[in-house]
Amino acid sequence: AATAPYDQDYAIGIRYQANVYSEKNYFSSGIKYSYSGNSSNHGTLWVVDDEDASSKNGKGIDSYDIATTAPFTPPYDWTADETTNLPTTIPTVAGAGATIGE
């Protein structure tokens, strides 16, 4: 609802000592900020090929650090979809009734 206290202000919160690995995310104009930090306790953000169309185009509270190298290596393999395809792919494979892997 438009009156909710957290009405789509940001997509990814980088909070107290968090290490966030953000790869090939698509942020639409339906949110204000793609990322938001915490003014007193910094986390670290690693970004790889995100596409940002958020209405404020980027940071909310900018109290987080940008990593120059990946903060960790995930213990599994994956292949991320291309960000240009996400606005049409996600509605077809996510949400109630979606079947993973089809």
Secondary structure as UniProt FT lines:
FT   TURN            2..3
FT   TURN            5..6
FT   STRAND          10..13
FT   TURN            16..17
FT   STRAND          19..23
FT   STRAND          26..27
FT   TURN            29..30
FT   STRAND          33..36
FT   STRAND          44..48
FT   STRAND          51..52
FT   TURN            55..56
FT   STRAND          65..66
FT   HELIX           83..85
FT   HELIX           86..93
FT   TURN            96..97
FT   TURN            100..101
//
